Amino acid sequence: MKVTLWGTRGSLAAPGPETIRYGGNTSCVEVRGKEDALLVLDAGTGIQRLGATVRGGGGRIDLLLTHLHMDHIQGLGFFEPLYEPDREIHIWGPPSPTLDLRTRLARYLSPPLFPVRLRDLPCRLTLHNVPPERFEVGGLEVEAELVCHPGSTVGYRISEGPRSVAYLPDHEPALGVRELPGEPEWTSGFDLAAGADLLIHDAQYTTEEYQERIGWGHSAIRDAVVFATLAGARRLVPFHHDPTHDDAMLDRIDSAVRASADLAFRLSAGMEGATFEL
């Protein structure tokens, strides 16, 4: 299984030399299986760059949305395979008690927000509510569960044989427990992350920033580290960087984490273009 980061921000960061290494695009991650299954996690602006690498190639694409906040779907209309008539694309998203996934996505992919309507896309498009049980796509096993973030939001665990990646880009595990680390069974997202070879996890804030943003649905880097330790993850990739954090600040945060304690896992910087082989 191969995992590539195409967008790592929580909101668009101004492009320029101060953000060139970590990147300025919003959430999008590519997962490739041994059987060449292609899963795309979220459709932030990073999906445009991914789309340029797979256009015209044929084959099924499965797009797994964690939730429908704008930073996770704003690149969807610019994903080139959606405009290929013979391309089979499946979009999966968290269920809602009021509106189906098509209706919710159509609010964005329609005028005045976008010139092309969802119903007019020429690809062979199928939309699904994420099921409560595990399901398989091209030899990859997918598991989803609701996590602590405003609105209907899921995290994902994708497995191929003994290898697994957990993707929790918008997640506030500290909100549901008295103190982190809490009991695993009461900690949001624990089952998805437990023993994962690669954990891509929300780490938007510094500890000081988080104190003024409790309940916003995002984590301090400290809490991401504690959560990864609790879950027994083998590698942590901090993700969903704040748009105000430039390369220099993210470097300082990374250095501080590495110097603060003996980590129970490998720590890899969440940079656009980073690739992990599992």
DRENVEX-397080 format. One record per residue (C-alpha): residue number from 1; residue in one letter; chain; x, y, z. Coordinates in nm, 4 decimals, decimal comma, m for minus. Layout:
<nodes>
node nr->NUM; rest->A; kette->A; u->X; v->Y; w->Z;
...
</nodes>
This chain:
<nodes>
node nr->1; rest->M; kette->A; u->0,0000; v->0,0000; w->0,0000;
node nr->2; rest->K; kette->A; u->0,1330; v->0,3428; w->m0,0980;
node nr->3; rest->V; kette->A; u->0,0131; v->0,6666; w->0,0632;
node nr->4; rest->T; kette->A; u->0,0812; v->1,0123; w->m0,0855;
node nr->5; rest->L; kette->A; u->m0,0060; v->1,3504; w->0,0653;
node nr->6; rest->W; kette->A; u->m0,1467; v->1,6012; w->m0,1879;
node nr->7; rest->G; kette->A; u->m0,2876; v->1,8615; w->0,0531;
node nr->8; rest->T; kette->A; u->m0,2119; v->1,9009; w->0,4240;
node nr->9; rest->R; kette->A; u->m0,3707; v->2,2320; w->0,5322;
node nr->10; rest->G; kette->A; u->m0,6812; v->2,3019; w->0,7368;
node nr->11; rest->S; kette->A; u->m0,7508; v->2,6047; w->0,5186;
node nr->12; rest->L; kette->A; u->m0,5751; v->2,7563; w->0,2200;
node nr->13; rest->A; kette->A; u->m0,2367; v->2,9041; w->0,3044;
node nr->14; rest->A; kette->A; u->m0,0957; v->3,1865; w->0,0961;
node nr->15; rest->P; kette->A; u->0,1397; v->3,0320; w->m0,1611;
node nr->16; rest->G; kette->A; u->0,4951; v->3,1517; w->m0,1501;
node nr->17; rest->P; kette->A; u->0,8456; v->3,0648; w->m0,0357;
node nr->18; rest->E; kette->A; u->0,7353; v->3,0631; w->0,3285;
node nr->19; rest->T; kette->A; u->0,5021; v->2,7643; w->0,2700;
node nr->20; rest->I; kette->A; u->0,6695; v->2,5838; w->m0,0175;
node nr->21; rest->R; kette->A; u->0,7945; v->2,2802; w->0,1775;
node nr->22; rest->Y; kette->A; u->0,4798; v->2,1994; w->0,3752;
node nr->23; rest->G; kette->A; u->0,2514; v->2,3244; w->0,0993;
node nr->24; rest->G; kette->A; u->m0,0613; v->2,5383; w->0,0927;
node nr->25; rest->N; kette->A; u->m0,3338; v->2,3028; w->m0,0367;
node nr->26; rest->T; kette->A; u->m0,6176; v->2,1645; w->0,1732;
node nr->27; rest->S; kette->A; u->m0,6764; v->1,8027; w->0,2674;
node nr->28; rest->C; kette->A; u->m0,6273; v->1,5294; w->0,0084;
node nr->29; rest->V; kette->A; u->m0,4477; v->1,1957; w->0,0420;
node nr->30; rest->E; kette->A; u->m0,3979; v->0,9231; w->m0,2200;
node nr->31; rest->V; kette->A; u->m0,3952; v->0,5548; w->m0,1204;
node nr->32; rest->R; kette->A; u->m0,2853; v->0,2937; w->m0,3742;
node nr->33; rest->G; kette->A; u->m0,3260; v->m0,0790; w->m0,3197;
node nr->34; rest->K; kette->A; u->m0,1185; v->m0,3621; w->m0,4627;
node nr->35; rest->E; kette->A; u->m0,3994; v->m0,4365; w->m0,7085;
node nr->36; rest->D; kette->A; u->m0,3785; v->m0,0706; w->m0,8186;
node nr->37; rest->A; kette->A; u->m0,6997; v->0,0284; w->m0,6403;
node nr->38; rest->L; kette->A; u->m0,7104; v->0,4069; w->m0,6055;
node nr->39; rest->L; kette->A; u->m0,8686; v->0,5594; w->m0,2975;
node nr->40; rest->V; kette->A; u->m0,8724; v->0,9363; w->m0,2490;
node nr->41; rest->L; kette->A; u->m0,9248; v->1,0674; w->0,1020;
node nr->42; rest->D; kette->A; u->m1,1025; v->1,4039; w->0,0924;
node nr->43; rest->A; kette->A; u->m1,1321; v->1,6518; w->m0,1927;
node nr->44; rest->G; kette->A; u->m0,9531; v->1,9629; w->m0,0742;
node nr->45; rest->T; kette->A; u->m0,7610; v->2,1737; w->m0,3234;
node nr->46; rest->G; kette->A; u->m0,4830; v->1,9143; w->m0,3328;
node nr->47; rest->I; kette->A; u->m0,7104; v->1,6875; w->m0,5383;
node nr->48; rest->Q; kette->A; u->m0,6548; v->1,9068; w->m0,8449;
node nr->49; rest->R; kette->A; u->m0,2866; v->1,8126; w->m0,8516;
node nr->50; rest->L; kette->A; u->m0,3697; v->1,4467; w->m0,7965;
node nr->51; rest->G; kette->A; u->m0,6250; v->1,4560; w->m1,0788;
node nr->52; rest->A; kette->A; u->m0,3634; v->1,5807; w->m1,3234;
node nr->53; rest->T; kette->A; u->m0,1576; v->1,2646; w->m1,2575;
node nr->54; rest->V; kette->A; u->m0,4430; v->1,0182; w->m1,3237;
node nr->55; rest->R; kette->A; u->m0,6402; v->1,1873; w->m1,6037;
node nr->56; rest->G; kette->A; u->m0,7109; v->0,9684; w->m1,9032;
node nr->57; rest->G; kette->A; u->m0,5847; v->0,6586; w->m1,7283;
node nr->58; rest->G; kette->A; u->m0,9171; v->0,4807; w->m1,6900;
node nr->59; rest->G; kette->A; u->m0,9986; v->0,2609; w->m1,3938;
node nr->60; rest->R; kette->A; u->m1,2250; v->0,3090; w->m1,0958;
node nr->61; rest->I; kette->A; u->m1,1634; v->0,5825; w->m0,8378;
node nr->62; rest->D; kette->A; u->m1,3170; v->0,5816; w->m0,4900;
node nr->63; rest->L; kette->A; u->m1,3309; v->0,9161; w->m0,3113;
node nr->64; rest->L; kette->A; u->m1,3850; v->0,8921; w->0,0646;
node nr->65; rest->L; kette->A; u->m1,4984; v->1,2162; w->0,2292;
node nr->66; rest->T; kette->A; u->m1,4590; v->1,2592; w->0,6023;
node nr->67; rest->H; kette->A; u->m1,7161; v->1,5409; w->0,6091;
node nr->68; rest->L; kette->A; u->m1,8469; v->1,8215; w->0,3939;
node nr->69; rest->H; kette->A; u->m1,6785; v->2,1304; w->0,5362;
node nr->70; rest->M; kette->A; u->m1,5585; v->2,3474; w->0,2507;
node nr->71; rest->D; kette->A; u->m1,1850; v->2,2873; w->0,2977;
node nr->72; rest->H; kette->A; u->m1,2474; v->1,9148; w->0,2356;
node nr->73; rest->I; kette->A; u->m1,4574; v->1,9472; w->m0,0813;
node nr->74; rest->Q; kette->A; u->m1,3483; v->2,2739; w->m0,2422;
node nr->75; rest->G; kette->A; u->m1,1258; v->2,0962; w->m0,4946;
node nr->76; rest->L; kette->A; u->m1,3922; v->1,8485; w->m0,6049;
node nr->77; rest->G; kette->A; u->m1,5106; v->2,0427; w->m0,9096;
node nr->78; rest->F; kette->A; u->m1,1514; v->2,0664; w->m1,0361;
node nr->79; rest->F; kette->A; u->m1,0861; v->1,6908; w->m1,0236;
node nr->80; rest->E; kette->A; u->m1,0316; v->1,6112; w->m1,3920;
node nr->81; rest->P; kette->A; u->m1,1459; v->1,2451; w->m1,3891;
node nr->82; rest->L; kette->A; u->m1,5000; v->1,3678; w->m1,3078;
node nr->83; rest->Y; kette->A; u->m1,5162; v->1,4996; w->m1,6654;
node nr->84; rest->E; kette->A; u->m1,4134; v->1,1730; w->m1,8320;
node nr->85; rest->P; kette->A; u->m1,7247; v->0,9985; w->m1,9749;
node nr->86; rest->D; kette->A; u->m1,5941; v->0,6440; w->m1,9294;
node nr->87; rest->R; kette->A; u->m1,4499; v->0,6925; w->m1,5825;
node nr->88; rest->E; kette->A; u->m1,6174; v->0,5071; w->m1,2942;
node nr->89; rest->I; kette->A; u->m1,6109; v->0,7168; w->m0,9787;
node nr->90; rest->H; kette->A; u->m1,7643; v->0,6395; w->m0,6412;
node nr->91; rest->I; kette->A; u->m1,7970; v->0,9100; w->m0,3758;
node nr->92; rest->W; kette->A; u->m1,8500; v->0,7991; w->m0,0163;
node nr->93; rest->G; kette->A; u->m1,9518; v->1,0357; w->0,2631;
node nr->94; rest->P; kette->A; u->m2,0915; v->1,0348; w->0,6155;
node nr->95; rest->P; kette->A; u->m2,4684; v->0,9915; w->0,6409;
node nr->96; rest->S; kette->A; u->m2,6982; v->1,2718; w->0,7495;
node nr->97; rest->P; kette->A; u->m3,0355; v->1,2347; w->0,9264;
node nr->98; rest->T; kette->A; u->m3,1885; v->1,5047; w->0,7041;
node nr->99; rest->L; kette->A; u->m3,0341; v->1,5164; w->0,3527;
node nr->100; rest->D; kette->A; u->m2,8718; v->1,2532; w->0,1335;
node nr->101; rest->L; kette->A; u->m2,5143; v->1,2889; w->0,0126;
node nr->102; rest->R; kette->A; u->m2,6121; v->1,3922; w->m0,3409;
node nr->103; rest->T; kette->A; u->m2,8283; v->1,6778; w->m0,2148;
node nr->104; rest->R; kette->A; u->m2,5568; v->1,8053; w->0,0162;
node nr->105; rest->L; kette->A; u->m2,2812; v->1,7924; w->m0,2478;
node nr->106; rest->A; kette->A; u->m2,5108; v->1,9547; w->m0,5044;
node nr->107; rest->R; kette->A; u->m2,5245; v->2,2648; w->m0,2865;
node nr->108; rest->Y; kette->A; u->m2,1610; v->2,3237; w->m0,3783;
node nr->109; rest->L; kette->A; u->m2,1549; v->2,1804; w->m0,7311;
node nr->110; rest->S; kette->A; u->m2,4219; v->2,4110; w->m0,8690;
node nr->111; rest->P; kette->A; u->m2,4584; v->2,7840; w->m0,9447;
node nr->112; rest->P; kette->A; u->m2,3824; v->3,0330; w->m0,8031;
node nr->113; rest->L; kette->A; u->m2,0972; v->2,8547; w->m0,6239;
node nr->114; rest->F; kette->A; u->m1,9861; v->2,6444; w->m0,9214;
node nr->115; rest->P; kette->A; u->m2,0776; v->2,6586; w->m1,2922;
node nr->116; rest->V; kette->A; u->m2,1160; v->2,2808; w->m1,3425;
node nr->117; rest->R; kette->A; u->m2,3950; v->2,0933; w->m1,1666;
node nr->118; rest->L; kette->A; u->m2,3249; v->1,7609; w->m0,9995;
node nr->119; rest->R; kette->A; u->m2,5956; v->1,5970; w->m1,2118;
node nr->120; rest->D; kette->A; u->m2,4248; v->1,7127; w->m1,5341;
node nr->121; rest->L; kette->A; u->m2,0870; v->1,5503; w->m1,4717;
node nr->122; rest->P; kette->A; u->m2,0182; v->1,3073; w->m1,7597;
node nr->123; rest->C; kette->A; u->m1,8389; v->1,0383; w->m1,5574;
node nr->124; rest->R; kette->A; u->m2,0170; v->0,7288; w->m1,4300;
node nr->125; rest->L; kette->A; u->m2,0782; v->0,8616; w->m1,0806;
node nr->126; rest->T; kette->A; u->m2,2211; v->0,6692; w->m0,7852;
node nr->127; rest->L; kette->A; u->m2,2699; v->0,8203; w->m0,4398;
node nr->128; rest->H; kette->A; u->m2,2811; v->0,6188; w->m0,1176;
node nr->129; rest->N; kette->A; u->m2,3410; v->0,6785; w->0,2482;
node nr->130; rest->V; kette->A; u->m2,0473; v->0,5295; w->0,4370;
node nr->131; rest->P; kette->A; u->m2,1806; v->0,2031; w->0,5863;
node nr->132; rest->P; kette->A; u->m2,1418; v->0,1229; w->0,9563;
node nr->133; rest->E; kette->A; u->m1,9683; v->m0,2043; w->0,8738;
node nr->134; rest->R; kette->A; u->m1,6364; v->m0,2656; w->0,6993;
node nr->135; rest->F; kette->A; u->m1,6390; v->m0,2735; w->0,3210;
node nr->136; rest->E; kette->A; u->m1,3873; v->m0,3620; w->0,0498;
node nr->137; rest->V; kette->A; u->m1,2665; v->m0,1643; w->m0,2500;
node nr->138; rest->G; kette->A; u->m1,0225; v->m0,3269; w->m0,4904;
node nr->139; rest->G; kette->A; u->m0,8632; v->m0,5462; w->m0,2266;
node nr->140; rest->L; kette->A; u->m0,8453; v->m0,2664; w->0,0319;
node nr->141; rest->E; kette->A; u->m1,0568; v->m0,2995; w->0,3457;
node nr->142; rest->V; kette->A; u->m1,2167; v->0,0243; w->0,4629;
node nr->143; rest->E; kette->A; u->m1,3532; v->0,0947; w->0,8088;
node nr->144; rest->A; kette->A; u->m1,5182; v->0,4211; w->0,9131;
node nr->145; rest->E; kette->A; u->m1,6632; v->0,5560; w->1,2350;
node nr->146; rest->L; kette->A; u->m1,7915; v->0,8874; w->1,3609;
node nr->147; rest->V; kette->A; u->m1,5317; v->1,1014; w->1,5355;
node nr->148; rest->C; kette->A; u->m1,5341; v->1,4121; w->1,7514;
node nr->149; rest->H; kette->A; u->m1,5703; v->1,7092; w->1,5136;
node nr->150; rest->P; kette->A; u->m1,8631; v->1,9483; w->1,4502;
node nr->151; rest->G; kette->A; u->m2,1211; v->1,8023; w->1,2121;
node nr->152; rest->S; kette->A; u->m2,1362; v->1,4507; w->1,0760;
node nr->153; rest->T; kette->A; u->m1,7686; v->1,3540; w->1,0482;
node nr->154; rest->V; kette->A; u->m1,5959; v->1,0193; w->1,0105;
node nr->155; rest->G; kette->A; u->m1,2414; v->0,8969; w->1,0268;
node nr->156; rest->Y; kette->A; u->m1,1117; v->0,6091; w->0,8148;
node nr->157; rest->R; kette->A; u->m0,8908; v->0,3068; w->0,8582;
node nr->158; rest->I; kette->A; u->m0,7702; v->0,1397; w->0,5378;
node nr->159; rest->S; kette->A; u->m0,6038; v->m0,2000; w->0,5535;
node nr->160; rest->E; kette->A; u->m0,4312; v->m0,4268; w->0,3067;
node nr->161; rest->G; kette->A; u->m0,3301; v->m0,7538; w->0,4660;
node nr->162; rest->P; kette->A; u->m0,1502; v->m0,6741; w->0,7930;
node nr->163; rest->R; kette->A; u->m0,0763; v->m0,3108; w->0,6963;
node nr->164; rest->S; kette->A; u->m0,3036; v->m0,0197; w->0,7821;
node nr->165; rest->V; kette->A; u->m0,3316; v->0,3587; w->0,7597;
node nr->166; rest->A; kette->A; u->m0,5643; v->0,5621; w->0,9815;
node nr->167; rest->Y; kette->A; u->m0,6845; v->0,9003; w->0,8550;
node nr->168; rest->L; kette->A; u->m0,8329; v->1,1422; w->1,1095;
node nr->169; rest->P; kette->A; u->m0,7674; v->1,4886; w->0,9644;
node nr->170; rest->D; kette->A; u->m1,0336; v->1,6768; w->1,1653;
node nr->171; rest->H; kette->A; u->m1,0451; v->1,5324; w->1,5140;
node nr->172; rest->E; kette->A; u->m1,0542; v->1,6539; w->1,8741;
node nr->173; rest->P; kette->A; u->m1,0097; v->1,3447; w->2,0943;
node nr->174; rest->A; kette->A; u->m0,9371; v->1,5586; w->2,4011;
node nr->175; rest->L; kette->A; u->m1,2930; v->1,6952; w->2,3982;
node nr->176; rest->G; kette->A; u->m1,4646; v->1,3685; w->2,4909;
node nr->177; rest->V; kette->A; u->m1,2527; v->1,2684; w->2,7903;
node nr->178; rest->R; kette->A; u->m1,1723; v->1,4309; w->3,1228;
node nr->179; rest->E; kette->A; u->m0,8044; v->1,4176; w->3,0444;
node nr->180; rest->L; kette->A; u->m0,6064; v->1,2740; w->2,7540;
node nr->181; rest->P; kette->A; u->m0,4997; v->0,9965; w->2,7565;
node nr->182; rest->G; kette->A; u->m0,8263; v->0,8522; w->2,8788;
node nr->183; rest->E; kette->A; u->m0,9654; v->0,5028; w->2,8623;
node nr->184; rest->P; kette->A; u->m0,9279; v->0,3702; w->2,5058;
node nr->185; rest->E; kette->A; u->m1,2911; v->0,2631; w->2,4789;
node nr->186; rest->W; kette->A; u->m1,4040; v->0,6187; w->2,5593;
node nr->187; rest->T; kette->A; u->m1,1595; v->0,7997; w->2,3343;
node nr->188; rest->S; kette->A; u->m1,2896; v->0,9178; w->1,9978;
node nr->189; rest->G; kette->A; u->m1,1175; v->0,7487; w->1,7043;
node nr->190; rest->F; kette->A; u->m0,9254; v->0,4949; w->1,9107;
node nr->191; rest->D; kette->A; u->m1,0505; v->0,1858; w->1,7270;
node nr->192; rest->L; kette->A; u->m0,9545; v->0,3351; w->1,3909;
node nr->193; rest->A; kette->A; u->m0,6024; v->0,4243; w->1,5007;
node nr->194; rest->A; kette->A; u->m0,5192; v->0,1267; w->1,7243;
node nr->195; rest->G; kette->A; u->m0,1942; v->m0,0310; w->1,6069;
node nr->196; rest->A; kette->A; u->m0,1981; v->0,1539; w->1,2724;
node nr->197; rest->D; kette->A; u->0,1248; v->0,1473; w->1,0748;
node nr->198; rest->L; kette->A; u->0,0570; v->0,5074; w->0,9676;
node nr->199; rest->L; kette->A; u->m0,1613; v->0,7582; w->1,1529;
node nr->200; rest->I; kette->A; u->m0,2426; v->1,0825; w->0,9692;
node nr->201; rest->H; kette->A; u->m0,3910; v->1,3003; w->1,2405;
node nr->202; rest->D; kette->A; u->m0,5139; v->1,6532; w->1,3027;
node nr->203; rest->A; kette->A; u->m0,2448; v->1,8667; w->1,4678;
node nr->204; rest->Q; kette->A; u->m0,3619; v->2,2155; w->1,3763;
node nr->205; rest->Y; kette->A; u->m0,2743; v->2,4070; w->1,6919;
node nr->206; rest->T; kette->A; u->0,0025; v->2,4723; w->1,9367;
node nr->207; rest->T; kette->A; u->m0,0887; v->2,4095; w->2,2998;
node nr->208; rest->E; kette->A; u->m0,1386; v->2,7828; w->2,3552;
node nr->209; rest->E; kette->A; u->m0,3604; v->2,8243; w->2,0483;
node nr->210; rest->Y; kette->A; u->m0,5757; v->2,5298; w->2,1470;
node nr->211; rest->Q; kette->A; u->m0,6717; v->2,6864; w->2,4805;
node nr->212; rest->E; kette->A; u->m0,8690; v->2,9525; w->2,2909;
node nr->213; rest->R; kette->A; u->m1,0212; v->2,7061; w->2,0443;
node nr->214; rest->I; kette->A; u->m1,1503; v->2,4196; w->2,2575;
node nr->215; rest->G; kette->A; u->m1,4566; v->2,2680; w->2,0935;
node nr->216; rest->W; kette->A; u->m1,3663; v->2,3793; w->1,7406;
node nr->217; rest->G; kette->A; u->m1,3000; v->2,0168; w->1,6431;
node nr->218; rest->H; kette->A; u->m0,9211; v->2,0237; w->1,6050;
node nr->219; rest->S; kette->A; u->m0,6203; v->1,9084; w->1,8048;
node nr->220; rest->A; kette->A; u->m0,3126; v->2,0594; w->1,9558;
node nr->221; rest->I; kette->A; u->0,0043; v->1,8849; w->1,8421;
node nr->222; rest->R; kette->A; u->0,0517; v->1,7713; w->2,2031;
node nr->223; rest->D; kette->A; u->m0,2836; v->1,5912; w->2,1981;
node nr->224; rest->A; kette->A; u->m0,2063; v->1,4306; w->1,8616;
node nr->225; rest->V; kette->A; u->0,1127; v->1,2884; w->2,0129;
node nr->226; rest->V; kette->A; u->m0,0717; v->1,1611; w->2,3213;
node nr->227; rest->F; kette->A; u->m0,3446; v->1,0085; w->2,1050;
node nr->228; rest->A; kette->A; u->m0,0897; v->0,8326; w->1,8810;
node nr->229; rest->T; kette->A; u->0,0829; v->0,6925; w->2,1897;
node nr->230; rest->L; kette->A; u->m0,2454; v->0,5733; w->2,3394;
node nr->231; rest->A; kette->A; u->m0,3417; v->0,4046; w->2,0119;
node nr->232; rest->G; kette->A; u->m0,0049; v->0,2364; w->1,9684;
node nr->233; rest->A; kette->A; u->0,0459; v->0,3802; w->1,6199;
node nr->234; rest->R; kette->A; u->0,3813; v->0,3035; w->1,4591;
node nr->235; rest->R; kette->A; u->0,4181; v->0,6340; w->1,2737;
node nr->236; rest->L; kette->A; u->0,2468; v->0,9723; w->1,3187;
node nr->237; rest->V; kette->A; u->0,2071; v->1,2306; w->1,0452;
node nr->238; rest->P; kette->A; u->0,0810; v->1,5649; w->1,1866;
node nr->239; rest->F; kette->A; u->m0,1819; v->1,6998; w->0,9470;
node nr->240; rest->H; kette->A; u->m0,4368; v->1,9774; w->0,8875;
node nr->241; rest->H; kette->A; u->m0,1820; v->2,2526; w->0,9488;
node nr->242; rest->D; kette->A; u->m0,3134; v->2,5939; w->1,0422;
node nr->243; rest->P; kette->A; u->m0,2971; v->2,8383; w->0,7475;
node nr->244; rest->T; kette->A; u->m0,1031; v->3,0881; w->0,9607;
node nr->245; rest->H; kette->A; u->0,1753; v->2,8379; w->1,0329;
node nr->246; rest->D; kette->A; u->0,4517; v->2,8851; w->0,7789;
node nr->247; rest->D; kette->A; u->0,7400; v->2,6456; w->0,7126;
node nr->248; rest->A; kette->A; u->0,9563; v->2,7972; w->0,9851;
node nr->249; rest->M; kette->A; u->0,6865; v->2,7629; w->1,2498;
node nr->250; rest->L; kette->A; u->0,6024; v->2,4057; w->1,1483;
node nr->251; rest->D; kette->A; u->0,9729; v->2,3227; w->1,1670;
node nr->252; rest->R; kette->A; u->0,9848; v->2,4649; w->1,5207;
node nr->253; rest->I; kette->A; u->0,6779; v->2,2640; w->1,6225;
node nr->254; rest->D; kette->A; u->0,8308; v->1,9472; w->1,4781;
node nr->255; rest->S; kette->A; u->1,1619; v->2,0068; w->1,6572;
node nr->256; rest->A; kette->A; u->0,9875; v->2,0775; w->1,9879;
node nr->257; rest->V; kette->A; u->0,7911; v->1,7517; w->1,9695;
node nr->258; rest->R; kette->A; u->1,1030; v->1,5502; w->1,8933;
node nr->259; rest->A; kette->A; u->1,2905; v->1,7117; w->2,1819;
node nr->260; rest->S; kette->A; u->1,0095; v->1,6910; w->2,4374;
node nr->261; rest->A; kette->A; u->1,0162; v->1,3174; w->2,5083;
node nr->262; rest->D; kette->A; u->1,1119; v->0,9754; w->2,3824;
node nr->263; rest->L; kette->A; u->0,8427; v->0,9110; w->2,1257;
node nr->264; rest->A; kette->A; u->0,6816; v->0,5684; w->2,1106;
node nr->265; rest->F; kette->A; u->0,6462; v->0,5997; w->1,7324;
node nr->266; rest->R; kette->A; u->0,8192; v->0,7449; w->1,4279;
node nr->267; rest->L; kette->A; u->0,7309; v->1,1074; w->1,3571;
node nr->268; rest->S; kette->A; u->0,7176; v->1,2240; w->0,9962;
node nr->269; rest->A; kette->A; u->0,6448; v->1,5817; w->0,8920;
node nr->270; rest->G; kette->A; u->0,3160; v->1,6284; w->0,7060;
node nr->271; rest->M; kette->A; u->0,4453; v->1,7799; w->0,3817;
node nr->272; rest->E; kette->A; u->0,2763; v->1,7857; w->0,0415;
node nr->273; rest->G; kette->A; u->0,4328; v->1,5236; w->m0,1829;
node nr->274; rest->A; kette->A; u->0,5416; v->1,2996; w->0,1042;
node nr->275; rest->T; kette->A; u->0,4979; v->0,9311; w->0,0195;
node nr->276; rest->F; kette->A; u->0,4836; v->0,6339; w->0,2547;
node nr->277; rest->E; kette->A; u->0,5181; v->0,2687; w->0,1519;
node nr->278; rest->L; kette->A; u->0,3443; v->0,0267; w->0,3865;
</nodes>
